[in-house]
Amino acid sequence: MENLLAITIGAIYAFSFYLLLRRSLVKVILGVLLFGQGVNLLIFTAAGLTPDRGAFLKEDGSLQPPYADPLPQALILTAIVIGFGVLAFTLAMMHRLHRETGTDDLDELRSDEFDDPDKPAP
Amino acid sequence: MAASLFIVFLASAISPLLVYFLRTRASYFLALVPLSIFVLYLHYLQRLHDGSPLLETIHWIQSFGVHLQFRLDGLALLFLLLIAGIGTLIVLYAGSYLAGHPHLGRFYAILFLFMGAMLGLVASENLIALFVFWELTSLSSYLLVGFDYRKKEARAAALQALLVTFTGGQALLVAFLILASLTDSFSFTQILEKKIQIQQNPSYIILVLLVLTGAFTKSAQTPFHFWLPGAMAAPTPVSAYLHSATMVTAGVFLLARLTPLLGGTHLWAWSLTSFGLLTMLTGSILAIGQTDLKRLLAYTTVAALGTMTMLLGLGTPLAAKAAIAFLLVHSLYKGALFMVAGAVDHETHTRDVRDLGGLIRHMPITAIASGLAALAMCGVPPVLGFISKELIYEAKLEFGQIGWFFAILGVIANALVVAVALIVGIRPFLGFPLHTPKHPHEAPFPLWFGPLILALLGLLFGIVPPLVEQTIIKPAVVAVVGDTIKVKLSLWHGFTPMLVLSFVTLLLGFCFFRMREKFRLARETLTPLRYYGPESLYSCIINHWLPSIASLQTRILQHGYLRYYVLSIIAAAALAVAAGLSRISLPGTWFTWRSFEWWEVLLCAAIFLAGFAAILTSGRITSVVLLGIIGYTISLIFALYGAPDLALTQFLVETLTLILLVLVLYRLPKAKSLSSKASRLRDALLSLAFGFAITLLVLKSLYIPHDTKLPDFFVQNSPIAQGRNVVNVILVDFRALDTLGEITVLGISAVGVWAVLSFIRKKSSSASASQKNSSPASFEQ
């Protein structure tokens, strides 16, 4: 399963990177969201998968290996929650931005201070 | 040493307050600070008789071997006495010169900052500390040159001085780091022990070039000489203190300090000698045609610094003795003459030598001080300047034929300096009184006291040389040359070649003085040559190259397209990862379909299909739903592979995210297709490459053996925290502070969301109120 997941993670990264490179701000935000998912899954997989085994101690406080590595899990748990906080704030900003400018095209939002007028955006 | 530094920096801090309460009288109290330091180090002189330096250490950044270490040897003490002694007179002088100036307090604050930096610089044993003090002197010089910040020229001159000296400072830092990497130490004494090792290292050449850049920029050696005359925009006390007696000699100090370490090679000797001679000639030739008192003096300072550099390059004990003696003489007479120039400017409101004459009737005491200092500058017996000039010629003549060549160049340069001394120090006081913008009177006591003391000291030391030869000059020469030598100064050597040269110098100087009008005319005709000088290169760099490079790199790096920022960040990261991964190889049979369960394939397929559809669809809600599918699938994966906590959290957060996304995106119009086909294809290829790199990363990471130290620790210690769910124990016990941080982030984010949205509500309610009056539905456009 690890190898299959490795390919899947690569795919998630590829999708999110593609979204990050779009001109539409909404797509960029979705890309960030997907990127976070990919990172979480990457940390989870790289730590090694342990099917049906968590990291729970028995009644007497002992635990025989193999067990799931608890540290990456703790990291991911934090990452999921923080990711949500960041997303909420980003969405609020995006909402506001749309109210102010009426567009979500990043090229339209760009400041033209250093623009070369002869050269169109690539 | 540390105590005296502390007192000076304390004086810097409280001087604005003192000036605020006491006005000009504050200068008398403030002058006590350098005076007490001067007296303290006079006492130290006696302790130096055995020749070994006194060391003092205060630990600073222990882990990097950076300490505040002070080394009091003869060289340091000579400079300390000059800085503190002349500093005392300057503090008094400035109080009167800038009396009533609204920023006198600020002036003293910077002046004391400089004084502390300079004291620390010359006494530093640790190279890093030396560098810090070195840069601090440049910085305070910048503030003092730009003191009259409303004048554009002052600001430009300050910036020029700062940039030139900071360039050298950076070179010096690199040199010190090279030294430290060669010897594993920042301490000068320890580095000195490995002298041979350093001189045989291939990086010795680079080291010397870097040190020379540092010293030459600071001491205004050609081709960096141009900043010094510009720095005359500073108030005169600053010119007298920083730009003649102390700061500019810091470069010479550095060369003298490093001569025992880097000296003794052809590279060192020839570069110092040739640049020194070049600077000496440049300074004296450029000086003679000037008409402004301060600029005349500034160019001769350049010439004097060149002479010192050249003498250090010659490298013999005699040359070192001549250099040290000349340094002392120059500080005394140049400080005095600058203060005289300031006093004349103060009393007549002009600094143009063509407008000055007969001032001895109105300013007799200033005239005496000026005359004595000018005699020292000319090198007329019995002033100490005469002895030092004889020494310089003697040191040159030691070298035979080439020595005579040096001596003849020296005679020309010195004769020009003699002419300048007559123009600046004697001529304005003799002849017919000329009409000046202000009718002159004798300057107030602090304005003539300083120059008179310095000029009299020059005379006293000349008549009674034993006062300085064994006490000050000898220890300093020993510190430069490295072993004990005989130092004997006397006015009369008998009829020697040196005496002839001195006489010729004076004669030639007087001729040059008579020809001064011709030199001025020549300067005016030759002015267009400036266009080919180093200063125009400087202004070209500052005004043309720098702005164009800056705008070019701004256009390249700060183009304003988010996706290219993302692209460059991720490409750089991916390349770094790929480079690191190439060392790990995969086993040949890493992938077989049979090793997977059917539901595993199903889960991954779901992610694939949903992701693929999400990037193709143009409907926003559709893509949100598709992303939701991915999120829930990941949550399932967590659940299946031993992470129920993660599954639960992911499930809840995914649900919340979906709701939020739908709420916000529901109102937005349908996405248009914005990018061209070509850029889509390019992005797709880039994304594929990136995804491939990440896949490799995961695969290869699976073949690195796991370190189980951390998980074992958490599992074994969870019972102490009274918990059986190890993940939870980590979150609330072992890494509880991280969790606190996480909660804080959420709190801040919530406040942020509230602020952003509530602002909209207010704005839209006021907007809808105004819409009633004007055209409706402007938002929908």
Contacts between the chains, C-beta under 8 A, distances in Angstrom:
chain1	res1	chain2	res2	distance
A	1	B	595	7.9
A	1	B	596	6.3
A	1	B	597	7.6
A	1	B	600	5.0
A	1	B	641	7.8
A	2	B	698	7.7
A	2	B	702	5.4
A	3	B	590	6.0
A	3	B	591	5.3
A	3	B	595	7.7
A	3	B	699	6.6
A	3	B	702	7.8
A	4	B	596	5.7
A	4	B	600	6.1
A	4	B	601	6.9
A	4	B	604	5.3
A	5	B	604	6.9
A	5	B	637	7.4
A	5	B	698	7.3
A	6	B	695	5.0
A	6	B	698	3.9
A	6	B	699	4.8
A	6	B	702	7.4
A	7	B	604	7.3
A	7	B	695	5.5
A	8	B	604	4.5
A	8	B	607	5.3
A	8	B	608	6.9
A	9	B	694	6.0
A	9	B	695	6.7
A	9	B	698	5.5
A	10	B	691	3.9
A	10	B	692	6.1
A	10	B	693	7.8
A	10	B	694	4.7
A	10	B	695	3.2
A	10	B	696	8.0
A	10	B	698	7.3
A	11	B	607	6.9
A	11	B	608	5.6
A	11	B	611	6.1
A	11	B	691	5.8
A	12	B	607	6.6
A	12	B	611	6.2
A	12	B	630	7.1
A	12	B	691	7.9
A	13	B	687	7.9
A	13	B	690	6.0
A	13	B	691	4.9
A	13	B	694	4.4
A	14	B	687	4.2
A	14	B	688	5.7
A	14	B	690	6.0
A	14	B	691	2.9
A	14	B	692	7.9
A	14	B	694	7.9
A	15	B	611	4.0
A	15	B	612	7.2
A	15	B	614	6.7
A	15	B	615	5.5
A	15	B	687	7.2
A	15	B	691	7.9
A	17	B	570	6.5
A	17	B	683	8.0
A	17	B	686	7.0
A	17	B	687	4.4
A	17	B	690	5.0
A	17	B	691	7.2
A	18	B	615	5.3
A	18	B	683	5.5
A	18	B	684	6.3
A	18	B	687	4.1
A	19	B	614	7.7
A	19	B	615	6.1
A	20	B	563	6.9
A	20	B	566	4.9
A	20	B	570	7.8
A	21	B	563	4.5
A	21	B	566	6.5
A	21	B	567	6.5
A	21	B	683	4.4
A	21	B	686	7.3
A	21	B	687	7.4
A	22	B	563	7.1
A	22	B	674	7.2
A	22	B	675	6.7
A	22	B	683	7.8
A	23	B	563	7.2
A	23	B	674	4.1
A	23	B	675	5.8
A	24	B	671	5.4
A	24	B	674	6.0
A	26	B	620	5.8
A	26	B	665	6.3
A	26	B	668	6.6
A	26	B	671	6.7
A	27	B	623	7.7
A	27	B	671	7.3
A	28	B	562	6.9
A	28	B	563	7.9
A	30	B	614	7.3
A	30	B	623	6.0
A	30	B	624	7.3
A	30	B	627	6.0
A	33	B	627	6.3
A	33	B	657	7.1
A	34	B	611	7.3
A	34	B	614	7.8
A	34	B	627	6.2
A	34	B	630	6.9
A	37	B	630	6.3
A	37	B	631	6.2
A	37	B	634	5.8
A	38	B	694	7.5
A	40	B	634	7.1
A	40	B	650	7.8
A	41	B	634	5.7
A	41	B	637	7.1
A	42	B	694	7.1
A	42	B	697	7.7
A	42	B	698	6.0
A	44	B	637	7.7
A	44	B	638	6.9
A	44	B	641	7.6
A	44	B	643	6.9
A	44	B	646	7.3
A	45	B	698	5.7
A	45	B	702	7.8
A	46	B	698	5.9
A	46	B	701	4.4
A	46	B	702	7.0
A	47	B	706	7.6
A	48	B	702	7.3
A	48	B	706	5.9
A	49	B	641	4.6
A	49	B	642	7.6
A	50	B	641	6.5
A	50	B	642	4.6
A	51	B	640	6.7
A	51	B	641	5.6
A	51	B	642	6.9
A	52	B	640	7.8
A	52	B	642	6.5
A	53	B	642	4.7
A	54	B	642	4.5
A	54	B	643	6.8
A	54	B	644	6.1
A	55	B	642	7.3
A	55	B	711	7.6
A	55	B	714	8.0
A	55	B	715	6.9
A	55	B	725	7.4
A	55	B	726	4.1
A	55	B	727	5.8
A	56	B	724	5.6
A	56	B	725	5.7
A	56	B	726	7.1
A	57	B	715	7.1
A	57	B	718	5.8
A	57	B	719	6.8
A	57	B	723	7.9
A	57	B	724	4.1
A	57	B	725	7.9
A	57	B	726	6.8
A	58	B	724	7.8
A	61	B	718	7.5
A	61	B	719	3.8
A	61	B	724	7.5
A	63	B	715	5.1
A	63	B	726	7.8
A	65	B	708	7.7
A	67	B	642	7.8
A	67	B	711	7.4
A	67	B	715	6.8
A	68	B	641	7.5
A	68	B	642	3.8
A	68	B	643	6.3
A	69	B	706	7.5
A	69	B	710	7.9
A	69	B	711	4.7
A	70	B	711	6.1
A	70	B	714	5.4
A	70	B	715	7.2
A	70	B	726	4.0
A	70	B	727	4.7
A	70	B	729	8.0
A	70	B	730	5.7
A	71	B	710	5.5
A	71	B	711	6.2
A	71	B	714	6.6
A	71	B	730	6.5
A	73	B	643	5.1
A	73	B	645	6.5
A	73	B	646	5.7
A	73	B	727	4.6
A	74	B	727	5.3
A	74	B	730	4.1
A	74	B	731	5.4
A	74	B	735	6.5
A	76	B	643	7.8
A	76	B	646	5.7
A	77	B	645	6.2
A	77	B	646	6.0
A	77	B	649	5.7
A	77	B	727	6.8
A	77	B	731	6.5
A	78	B	731	7.5
A	78	B	738	6.3
A	78	B	739	7.1
A	78	B	742	5.1
A	80	B	646	7.4
A	80	B	649	5.3
A	80	B	650	5.8
A	80	B	653	5.3
A	81	B	649	6.9
A	81	B	653	6.8
A	81	B	742	5.8
A	81	B	746	6.7
A	82	B	742	5.8
A	82	B	745	5.4
A	82	B	746	7.5
A	83	B	653	7.6
A	84	B	653	4.8
A	84	B	656	6.5
A	84	B	657	6.2
A	84	B	746	7.9
A	85	B	745	5.3
A	85	B	746	4.5
A	85	B	748	7.9
A	85	B	749	3.8
A	85	B	750	7.6
A	86	B	745	7.9
A	86	B	749	6.7
A	87	B	657	6.1
A	87	B	660	7.2
A	88	B	660	6.1
A	88	B	749	5.8
A	88	B	750	7.5
A	88	B	753	5.5
A	89	B	749	4.5
A	89	B	752	4.9
A	89	B	753	5.6
A	89	B	756	7.8
A	91	B	660	5.8
A	91	B	661	7.0
A	91	B	664	4.7
A	92	B	664	7.9
A	92	B	752	6.9
A	92	B	753	4.2
A	92	B	756	4.4
A	92	B	757	5.6
A	93	B	756	6.0
A	94	B	664	6.7
A	95	B	664	5.2
A	95	B	756	7.5
A	95	B	757	7.2
A	95	B	760	7.3
A	96	B	756	5.1
A	96	B	757	7.5
A	96	B	759	7.3
A	96	B	760	5.7
A	98	B	667	7.8
A	98	B	668	6.2
A	99	B	760	5.6
A	99	B	763	7.9
A	99	B	764	7.2
A	99	B	779	7.3
A	102	B	779	7.2
A	102	B	781	6.7
A	104	B	668	6.7
A	104	B	671	8.0
A	105	B	674	5.9
A	106	B	561	7.4
A	106	B	562	5.1
A	106	B	563	7.3
A	107	B	561	7.1
A	107	B	674	7.7
A	110	B	560	4.3
A	110	B	561	6.8
A	111	B	560	5.9
A	112	B	560	7.9
A	113	B	560	8.0
A	114	B	551	7.2
A	114	B	554	5.8
A	114	B	555	5.4
A	114	B	558	6.8
A	114	B	559	7.2
A	114	B	560	7.2
A	116	B	555	7.3
A	121	B	561	6.9
A	122	B	679	7.4
